[in-house]
Structure formats: structure tokens, C-alpha cells
Amino acid sequence: MSQRFRITRTMQEGNPEPAISLEECRQYFADKPDFTYSQVYTVKGPESTMSIEGDFFMWHYEQMEIPFRLYAGDLYVALSTEAVVPVMLEIATALMADVVEG
């Protein structure tokens, strides 16, 4: 099972914009050619398929699609490969946010 991380500003005292907005994410990811936006994330298993609605910024890495999900003002990502770490830190820095496990 992989670890889940949250990119958040909620730990910053006095931040006038503690929530990361959809518009902010769209602007940030717009010039990232290896990211696409999707309102549905589909997981295909050996016996079933599950679709989850939401705001997903899909990172296309090698043969994988790794979802960064915007939910309740935070971005969530699972550490499915070590390659996620520098991307996650780059995003957090650009959005002036912190990375926390959970």
C-alpha cells in the first residue's frame, strides 16, 4: 500500500488564502505538458472498474497516470513511485504550500 500525501496551506498561520483553489491549480498546471485535467478518475481492476468524480490533475509518467486530486482546498497524491516526490515538492513550492503525510 502506498503512502498518501497532502499539499496544503492550512498549517500556515495568518495565510489569507488557506485553501488551494481549482482556478489556481488550473493556472499552474496549464503549462505542464505532462499533466491533464479530468473530472473523473477511473481505476480498472482485474474484475471491475471504478470511476471517482472530482477535480483531478493527472500526471503522465512513463506508462502510468498518477492522480493529484484537489479536494476541500488541498491536493492529495499517493506515493505510488519515488518519481512523485520531486514533482509533489515542486507543486507545493509553486503553490506556497506544505506537504504533510495523510
N, C-alpha and C positions, 0 to 999 in steps of 0.2 A: 504494500500500500504506500502511496506517495504522500509526502507532506504537502499541506496547503498553506499558502502564504497570502497575506492581505496587504495591499498597498493602500495606506490610509493617512489622513491628516488629523484624525480625531485625537491623537495623543499630543498634539501641539496646542499648548495653552495660548489663548488670545488670538488664534487664527480666525480672521473674519470669514473665511471660506473653508470650513472644515470638511465639507462634502466635495468629492470629486464629481463633476457633472458630466452628463453624456456629451454635451457640446464641447467641453474641454477635451474629452477623450477623442471625439471625432476630429477635432483640430489637430491634436497631437499625432494620431495615427494616420491622418490623411496623406502625409508624405512618406509613409513607411511602406515600401512596395511588398514587403513580406507579411503584411497584416491586411486582413479584410474584416469588414463589419458584418455581423449576422444577427438577426433577431431570434434565430433558432439554432440550437446546438444539438446535433443528432449523434447518438452513440449507438454503434452497431455491435451487438454481441453475437455469439455463435447461434443463439436460438431466438433472439429478439432484437428489436430496435426501439430506442427510447429517444424522444425529442423533448428538449427543455427550452421553453421560451424565455427570452431575456435580452440583454444587451451584451453581445459577445464580440470581442476583438480577437480574431483567430490568427495566431502566428503560424505561418507555414515554415516548418523547419525540417529539412531533409524530406522524409516521406510521411511526416506527422503533421497533424493540426493540433495546436495547443491553445486552448481557450483561456483568454483573460476575460473574466466576467465582471461587469460593472453591476453592483448590487448595493442598494442603500448607501450610496455615496463612497463606496470603496471598490477597488479592483481586486479580484481573487484569482489566484492561479495555483495549480498543483505542480509540484516539482517532479514532473514525470521524467525529466532528463536534466543532467547538470547544465546543459546549454541554456536552460531557463534562467539561471541565476544572474548572469550579467545583463540579460535583457530586462529582467524584473528590476534590477538596481538602476538601470538606465531610465526606465519608465518612472520609477519612484523619484529619481533626481529631477527629471524634467517636470514632473507634476508637483515638485516641492513637498513630497510625502515621505512617510516612513514605511518600512517593511517590517511586519510582525508575523509570527507564525500563528496559524489558526484560522 
